């Protein structure tokens, strides 16, 4: 019986082989968690010519080394497309060597990025600017937050059926619902673009309304709510869309 730890360490190479089978080429870049591999596996990825960015585990010795680094050794960078609160983290950027890895690898230690402990990145991208590297990894964090939102609000980790077709249907509906919430957030704007689905549900979806169905229309009249002006400003009061599965009746939204 194979060791689960070995299977985990091999996971990233399994993905590389899967990608090659599907597309006929290796992925250009991989951004992944350090739990999925070892330094020896990183070496294999590097030999395949695949760019990677991954986290390095914070060993006690490495943490001590970071703590003992003088403030003058750090420098600040400016990130684009992230929260203003974490726009200018401090970094230590150097090339190091690792056991089971041929040649130098780049280590970027990032502080003031919204975490209590510094983030330690390893990459074979030796010439890319530190700001672009950190910003690129931050995109992965945004994706993780989206997945966390799906688990928290849509219960994506609790798909109930053991039947594969049913699970696939559940997952598809979950992804559709999540996408619709993101479209809603983008249309409303006003800071809601990055709001969690639960927050959007509470402010806009979980509302009381009167529904009237006529021969030609479905009219939804919402009661007065504090957030109605945001929906009106986003143009939802002018909605008049045909519903294909309801005899193409026109949908109209009205706000009290």
N, C-alpha and C positions, 0 to 999 in steps of 0.2 A: 504494500500500500504506500503510495507516494506521500511525502511529508507536505502538509498544508503550507508550511513556510516556504518550501521549495517552489510550490505552485504559485504562491504569491510573488516570489522573487522573479519568476519566469513570466509573469502576467504581461509586462510591457512588451516583451519579445513575441508573445503570442499575438498581441495586437498588431505588431509590425508585420508578422507573417499574414495575418488576416487581411490587413490593408493591402499588402502586395498581391494577394490572391484576387482581391476584389477590383483593384485599380490597375494592376500591372506595374506598379512602381512603389517605392518606399515613401512613407510620409516625409514631407519636407521638414517638419518641426514637431516635436513632442513636448508637452508641458504636463507634468505628472507628479504625483506624490512619491516621496522617497521610499515609502513602504512597499512600493511595487517592484523594487529592483535592488541590486547590489552594485558596488563599484565595478565588479567584473562585467556585469550586464551593461552598465553605462559604457564600458570600453567597447563592447560589441556594437552598441548603438552608434558610437562615434566612428567605428571602423566601417559601418554601413553608410557613412556620410550623412547621417540624420542629425539635424540640430536639436538640442534638447535644453530644457530648463527644468530643474527639479529642486526640491528642498533637501537640505542636509540635516541629518539628525543633530540635535543639540547634546553632544556628549558633555559630561562634567568638565573634562579638560578643555574643550572648545569654549564652553561658557566662561571658564576662568580666564582663558586667553582674551576673550572679548572684554571682560570686566577690567582687565589690566591694561587694555589699550588706551593710551593717552588721548584726551579730547582733540589734540592737534592732528591726530592721524585720520580723524573722520572728516568727510566733506559733505556738503549738502547738494542735493540735486532737485530739480523741479520736474514734477510729473504733470502730464496733461490728461484731462478726462477722468480725474478722480476727485473725491471729496476735498474741498478746500482745506479741511482740517488736517489732512494728511498729504498735502501737496508738495511739501519740501522735506522729505525724510533725509536722515544722515546715512552715509554708506561707508563701508570699508571695501575697497575693490582691489583684489590681487589675484595673481595666478599661483596655484599650489600644485602639489603632486599627491596622488592617492595610491594606496596599495591596490594592485590588480587593475590599474588604469595606466595605459601607455601615454606618456607625454603630459603636458600641463593641462590643467582644467581651471576654469575661472570660478572664484568664489566671491560672491557679493553679499556682504552682511548689511542688512537694512534695519535701521532703528527709526522710531517715530512714525510707524506705518499703521498705527491703530492697535498694535498688539503689545502686551506687557513685555514679552521677550522679543529680542531681535529675530528677524526672518533671515535665514541663511540659504542663499541660492547657489546652486552649482550649475554651470553651463559650459558647453564647448564652443560657445560663440565668443571668441576672444576679442573681436574688434567692434562689436555692436556697442553703442553708448549705454552707460549704466542706466540712464533714465528710460531708454526704450526697453531694456531688459526688465526692469522693475515694473514698468507700465504694462508690459506684455504679460508678466506673471499675475499682475493685479486683475487682468481680464479673466484669468482662471478663477480667481476668488469671487468675481461677480457671478460666474456660472455656478459655482458652488452655492452661493447664496440663493440663486434661483431654484436650484435643486432642493435646498433646505426649505424654501418657501413652499415648494410642491409637496414635500413630506409633511410640513406642519399644517398647511391649510387644506390641501387636496388629499392628504393621507395616501401619498403615492407608495409608501412602504407597507400599506395594509390592503393591497388588492386581494379580494376575498376568495376568488374562485381558484381551484386547482386545475381547471381546464384551460389549456394553453390559449384556445381561441377567446375565451372569456377574459383572461388576463390581458391579452393583446388589445381587446376592445376597451377594457378599463383604462389601460395605459394611454391608448389613443385619445379617449375622451378627456382624460386628465391633461394631456398635452394641449388639446384644443382649448379646454377651459383656461388653462394657464396663459395661453397665447391671447385669448380674448381679453383677459384681465390686463395684460400688458398693452394691448391696443387701446383699451379704455383709459389706462393711465397716461399713455402718450397723447391721446386726444385731449384729455382734461388739462394736462400740464400742471402749472402752478406748484411744482415740487412733487407732484404725485408720480412722476416718471419712474422713480426708484422705490415707491411705496410697496410694501408687501401686499399680497393678495387679500389677506385678512383685513388689512386697513382699508383697502378699496371696497371690500364687501360691506364693512361696517358703515362707511361714509356714504356710499352710493347705491349699493345693490339691496341691502337689507332695509327695504322701505315698504310702507303701506301705500297701496294704490287701488283705484277702482278701475276695473277692466270692462269695457263695453264693446261687444262684438255686433257689428251690423252686417248688412249684405255686402258692403264694399270695404269695410275698414275695421281695424282693431284699435280702439282708442284707450290709452292707458293714462289715467289722471292720478298723478302723485299728490299726496298731501304735502302741506308746507313743511320744508325741512331746511336746516341751516345751510346745507350743501347744494341745494337746488340751483342757486345762482351760478355755481361753477359748471353745472350741467348745461344751463342755458347759455353761458358764455362759450361753451364748447360746441354749441349749435344743435344740441339734442332736441331742443324745442321745435326745430324745423324738420325733424326726421319724418320722412314719408317713404318708407321702403316697402316693396311688395314682398309678401311671404309666400314663396312658391308652394309649400306644402299645406297652405290654408286657403286654397282657391285664389291665390294672388291678392288677397285682401291687403290693403295698405295699412301699415303700422304707423300710428301717430302717438307721440309722447306729449303730455301736457303737465305743466308743473304749477301747483297752487301757490 
